[in-house]
Amino acid sequence: MDERIGMVAYSKAGRDKGRLFVVVKIIDEKSLMLADGDLRRIEKPKVKNIKHVKITNIVAENIKPILIAGEMPDNHLIRKNLKELQKSEVRDGKEVW
């Protein structure tokens, strides 16, 4: 199992630029699948080129064990986890991503 699954990433390009996602699946060395539980739900994750994504060192602790077990987490858990992580990364009124 790839260690990047369950990590938080943000888009560097495209119309979803700057949006936070959770890495759901690694397709190959060039692309991966992302979900945010809102616009990109777990049932239909976004396929994105790795060059267009910045994978952070932050792990979605509540989501990773579910993904590793081969199950699909609920969309509300993904949204909640990303929202909490985004709040914790805002300092001095600016996002740190």
mmCIF file of the C-alpha atoms, coordinates in Angstrom:
data_MODEL
# 
_entry.id   MODEL 
# 
loop_
_atom_site.group_PDB 
_atom_site.id 
_atom_site.type_symbol 
_atom_site.label_atom_id 
_atom_site.label_alt_id 
_atom_site.label_comp_id 
_atom_site.label_asym_id 
_atom_site.label_entity_id 
_atom_site.label_seq_id 
_atom_site.pdbx_PDB_ins_code 
_atom_site.Cartn_x 
_atom_site.Cartn_y 
_atom_site.Cartn_z 
_atom_site.occupancy 
_atom_site.B_iso_or_equiv 
_atom_site.pdbx_formal_charge 
_atom_site.auth_seq_id 
_atom_site.auth_comp_id 
_atom_site.auth_asym_id 
_atom_site.auth_atom_id 
_atom_site.pdbx_PDB_model_num 
ATOM 1  C CA . MET A 1 1  ? 0.000   0.000  0.000   1.00 0.00 ? 1  MET A CA 1 
ATOM 2  C CA . ASP A 1 2  ? 1.340   3.420  -0.964  1.00 0.00 ? 2  ASP A CA 1 
ATOM 3  C CA . GLU A 1 3  ? 2.121   5.745  1.963   1.00 0.00 ? 3  GLU A CA 1 
ATOM 4  C CA . ARG A 1 4  ? 0.595   8.712  0.089   1.00 0.00 ? 4  ARG A CA 1 
ATOM 5  C CA . ILE A 1 5  ? -2.930  7.325  0.422   1.00 0.00 ? 5  ILE A CA 1 
ATOM 6  C CA . GLY A 1 6  ? -4.811  9.328  3.045   1.00 0.00 ? 6  GLY A CA 1 
ATOM 7  C CA . MET A 1 7  ? -2.505  12.334 2.807   1.00 0.00 ? 7  MET A CA 1 
ATOM 8  C CA . VAL A 1 8  ? -3.835  15.832 2.237   1.00 0.00 ? 8  VAL A CA 1 
ATOM 9  C CA . ALA A 1 9  ? -3.010  17.467 -1.080  1.00 0.00 ? 9  ALA A CA 1 
ATOM 10 C CA . TYR A 1 10 ? -3.922  20.688 -2.788  1.00 0.00 ? 10 TYR A CA 1 
ATOM 11 C CA . SER A 1 11 ? -4.329  21.443 -6.447  1.00 0.00 ? 11 SER A CA 1 
ATOM 12 C CA . LYS A 1 12 ? -1.676  23.633 -8.103  1.00 0.00 ? 12 LYS A CA 1 
ATOM 13 C CA . ALA A 1 13 ? -3.392  23.872 -11.490 1.00 0.00 ? 13 ALA A CA 1 
ATOM 14 C CA . GLY A 1 14 ? -6.808  23.772 -13.079 1.00 0.00 ? 14 GLY A CA 1 
ATOM 15 C CA . ARG A 1 15 ? -10.057 25.372 -12.069 1.00 0.00 ? 15 ARG A CA 1 
ATOM 16 C CA . ASP A 1 16 ? -9.849  23.658 -8.673  1.00 0.00 ? 16 ASP A CA 1 
ATOM 17 C CA . LYS A 1 17 ? -6.521  25.416 -7.958  1.00 0.00 ? 17 LYS A CA 1 
ATOM 18 C CA . GLY A 1 18 ? -5.872  25.853 -4.235  1.00 0.00 ? 18 GLY A CA 1 
ATOM 19 C CA . ARG A 1 19 ? -8.570  23.374 -3.190  1.00 0.00 ? 19 ARG A CA 1 
ATOM 20 C CA . LEU A 1 20 ? -7.771  20.739 -0.563  1.00 0.00 ? 20 LEU A CA 1 
ATOM 21 C CA . PHE A 1 21 ? -8.240  17.037 -1.268  1.00 0.00 ? 21 PHE A CA 1 
ATOM 22 C CA . VAL A 1 22 ? -7.466  13.666 0.280   1.00 0.00 ? 22 VAL A CA 1 
ATOM 23 C CA . VAL A 1 23 ? -5.471  11.200 -1.813  1.00 0.00 ? 23 VAL A CA 1 
ATOM 24 C CA . VAL A 1 24 ? -7.834  8.252  -2.300  1.00 0.00 ? 24 VAL A CA 1 
ATOM 25 C CA . LYS A 1 25 ? -5.892  6.068  -4.734  1.00 0.00 ? 25 LYS A CA 1 
ATOM 26 C CA . ILE A 1 26 ? -2.631  6.029  -6.672  1.00 0.00 ? 26 ILE A CA 1 
ATOM 27 C CA . ILE A 1 27 ? -3.327  4.994  -10.275 1.00 0.00 ? 27 ILE A CA 1 
ATOM 28 C CA . ASP A 1 28 ? 0.262   4.966  -11.575 1.00 0.00 ? 28 ASP A CA 1 
ATOM 29 C CA . GLU A 1 29 ? 3.438   7.021  -11.237 1.00 0.00 ? 29 GLU A CA 1 
ATOM 30 C CA . LYS A 1 30 ? 1.832   9.945  -13.108 1.00 0.00 ? 30 LYS A CA 1 
ATOM 31 C CA . SER A 1 31 ? -1.730  10.170 -11.788 1.00 0.00 ? 31 SER A CA 1 
ATOM 32 C CA . LEU A 1 32 ? -3.800  9.763  -8.663  1.00 0.00 ? 32 LEU A CA 1 
ATOM 33 C CA . MET A 1 33 ? -7.394  10.032 -7.469  1.00 0.00 ? 33 MET A CA 1 
ATOM 34 C CA . LEU A 1 34 ? -8.529  12.787 -5.103  1.00 0.00 ? 34 LEU A CA 1 
ATOM 35 C CA . ALA A 1 35 ? -11.734 13.448 -3.169  1.00 0.00 ? 35 ALA A CA 1 
ATOM 36 C CA . ASP A 1 36 ? -12.888 16.349 -1.019  1.00 0.00 ? 36 ASP A CA 1 
ATOM 37 C CA . GLY A 1 37 ? -16.306 15.033 0.030   1.00 0.00 ? 37 GLY A CA 1 
ATOM 38 C CA . ASP A 1 38 ? -18.041 18.056 -1.493  1.00 0.00 ? 38 ASP A CA 1 
ATOM 39 C CA . LEU A 1 39 ? -17.580 18.758 -5.203  1.00 0.00 ? 39 LEU A CA 1 
ATOM 40 C CA . ARG A 1 40 ? -15.506 15.611 -5.661  1.00 0.00 ? 40 ARG A CA 1 
ATOM 41 C CA . ARG A 1 41 ? -17.248 12.947 -3.658  1.00 0.00 ? 41 ARG A CA 1 
ATOM 42 C CA . ILE A 1 42 ? -15.676 9.607  -2.777  1.00 0.00 ? 42 ILE A CA 1 
ATOM 43 C CA . GLU A 1 43 ? -17.982 7.812  -5.234  1.00 0.00 ? 43 GLU A CA 1 
ATOM 44 C CA . LYS A 1 44 ? -16.494 9.763  -8.157  1.00 0.00 ? 44 LYS A CA 1 
ATOM 45 C CA . PRO A 1 45 ? -12.999 10.975 -7.228  1.00 0.00 ? 45 PRO A CA 1 
ATOM 46 C CA . LYS A 1 46 ? -11.020 13.357 -9.421  1.00 0.00 ? 46 LYS A CA 1 
ATOM 47 C CA . VAL A 1 47 ? -8.209  11.907 -11.496 1.00 0.00 ? 47 VAL A CA 1 
ATOM 48 C CA . LYS A 1 48 ? -5.335  14.373 -11.446 1.00 0.00 ? 48 LYS A CA 1 
ATOM 49 C CA . ASN A 1 49 ? -1.786  14.456 -12.796 1.00 0.00 ? 49 ASN A CA 1 
ATOM 50 C CA . ILE A 1 50 ? 0.777   14.335 -9.968  1.00 0.00 ? 50 ILE A CA 1 
ATOM 51 C CA . LYS A 1 51 ? 2.530   17.369 -11.501 1.00 0.00 ? 51 LYS A CA 1 
ATOM 52 C CA . HIS A 1 52 ? -0.606  19.436 -10.860 1.00 0.00 ? 52 HIS A CA 1 
ATOM 53 C CA . VAL A 1 53 ? -0.874  18.480 -7.175  1.00 0.00 ? 53 VAL A CA 1 
ATOM 54 C CA . LYS A 1 54 ? 1.186   19.304 -4.099  1.00 0.00 ? 54 LYS A CA 1 
ATOM 55 C CA . ILE A 1 55 ? 0.998   16.484 -1.548  1.00 0.00 ? 55 ILE A CA 1 
ATOM 56 C CA . THR A 1 56 ? 1.546   17.848 1.942   1.00 0.00 ? 56 THR A CA 1 
ATOM 57 C CA . ASN A 1 57 ? 3.046   16.064 4.946   1.00 0.00 ? 57 ASN A CA 1 
ATOM 58 C CA . ILE A 1 58 ? -0.348  16.187 6.662   1.00 0.00 ? 58 ILE A CA 1 
ATOM 59 C CA . VAL A 1 59 ? -2.240  12.912 7.044   1.00 0.00 ? 59 VAL A CA 1 
ATOM 60 C CA . ALA A 1 60 ? -6.036  12.770 7.308   1.00 0.00 ? 60 ALA A CA 1 
ATOM 61 C CA . GLU A 1 61 ? -5.916  10.627 10.457  1.00 0.00 ? 61 GLU A CA 1 
ATOM 62 C CA . ASN A 1 62 ? -9.616  9.697  10.444  1.00 0.00 ? 62 ASN A CA 1 
ATOM 63 C CA . ILE A 1 63 ? -9.662  8.792  6.754   1.00 0.00 ? 63 ILE A CA 1 
ATOM 64 C CA . LYS A 1 64 ? -6.409  6.881  6.167   1.00 0.00 ? 64 LYS A CA 1 
ATOM 65 C CA . PRO A 1 65 ? -7.297  3.695  8.133   1.00 0.00 ? 65 PRO A CA 1 
ATOM 66 C CA . ILE A 1 66 ? -10.615 3.418  6.286   1.00 0.00 ? 66 ILE A CA 1 
ATOM 67 C CA . LEU A 1 67 ? -8.905  3.759  2.883   1.00 0.00 ? 67 LEU A CA 1 
ATOM 68 C CA . ILE A 1 68 ? -6.192  1.261  3.796   1.00 0.00 ? 68 ILE A CA 1 
ATOM 69 C CA . ALA A 1 69 ? -8.862  -1.250 4.841   1.00 0.00 ? 69 ALA A CA 1 
ATOM 70 C CA . GLY A 1 70 ? -10.250 -1.000 1.296   1.00 0.00 ? 70 GLY A CA 1 
ATOM 71 C CA . GLU A 1 71 ? -13.474 0.698  2.364   1.00 0.00 ? 71 GLU A CA 1 
ATOM 72 C CA . MET A 1 72 ? -14.992 4.005  1.276   1.00 0.00 ? 72 MET A CA 1 
ATOM 73 C CA . PRO A 1 73 ? -15.196 6.683  3.991   1.00 0.00 ? 73 PRO A CA 1 
ATOM 74 C CA . ASP A 1 74 ? -18.317 8.809  4.232   1.00 0.00 ? 74 ASP A CA 1 
ATOM 75 C CA . ASN A 1 75 ? -18.170 12.145 2.430   1.00 0.00 ? 75 ASN A CA 1 
ATOM 76 C CA . HIS A 1 76 ? -19.037 14.045 5.588   1.00 0.00 ? 76 HIS A CA 1 
ATOM 77 C CA . LEU A 1 77 ? -15.949 12.580 7.324   1.00 0.00 ? 77 LEU A CA 1 
ATOM 78 C CA . ILE A 1 78 ? -13.715 13.796 4.506   1.00 0.00 ? 78 ILE A CA 1 
ATOM 79 C CA . ARG A 1 79 ? -15.294 17.281 4.559   1.00 0.00 ? 79 ARG A CA 1 
ATOM 80 C CA . LYS A 1 80 ? -15.022 17.496 8.354   1.00 0.00 ? 80 LYS A CA 1 
ATOM 81 C CA . ASN A 1 81 ? -11.398 16.372 8.399   1.00 0.00 ? 81 ASN A CA 1 
ATOM 82 C CA . LEU A 1 82 ? -10.337 18.792 5.649   1.00 0.00 ? 82 LEU A CA 1 
ATOM 83 C CA . LYS A 1 83 ? -12.208 21.663 7.301   1.00 0.00 ? 83 LYS A CA 1 
ATOM 84 C CA . GLU A 1 84 ? -10.458 21.034 10.642  1.00 0.00 ? 84 GLU A CA 1 
ATOM 85 C CA . LEU A 1 85 ? -7.066  20.812 8.954   1.00 0.00 ? 85 LEU A CA 1 
ATOM 86 C CA . GLN A 1 86 ? -7.693  24.019 7.014   1.00 0.00 ? 86 GLN A CA 1 
ATOM 87 C CA . LYS A 1 87 ? -8.664  25.882 10.198  1.00 0.00 ? 87 LYS A CA 1 
ATOM 88 C CA . SER A 1 88 ? -5.520  24.711 11.962  1.00 0.00 ? 88 SER A CA 1 
ATOM 89 C CA . GLU A 1 89 ? -3.348  25.888 9.055   1.00 0.00 ? 89 GLU A CA 1 
ATOM 90 C CA . VAL A 1 90 ? -4.588  29.499 9.024   1.00 0.00 ? 90 VAL A CA 1 
ATOM 91 C CA . ARG A 1 91 ? -2.170  31.775 10.847  1.00 0.00 ? 91 ARG A CA 1 
ATOM 92 C CA . ASP A 1 92 ? -2.252  35.563 11.024  1.00 0.00 ? 92 ASP A CA 1 
ATOM 93 C CA . GLY A 1 93 ? -5.269  35.553 8.712   1.00 0.00 ? 93 GLY A CA 1 
ATOM 94 C CA . LYS A 1 94 ? -3.311  33.833 5.920   1.00 0.00 ? 94 LYS A CA 1 
ATOM 95 C CA . GLU A 1 95 ? -3.373  30.239 4.788   1.00 0.00 ? 95 GLU A CA 1 
ATOM 96 C CA . VAL A 1 96 ? -0.078  28.430 5.190   1.00 0.00 ? 96 VAL A CA 1 
ATOM 97 C CA . TRP A 1 97 ? -0.548  26.000 2.286   1.00 0.00 ? 97 TRP A CA 1 
# 
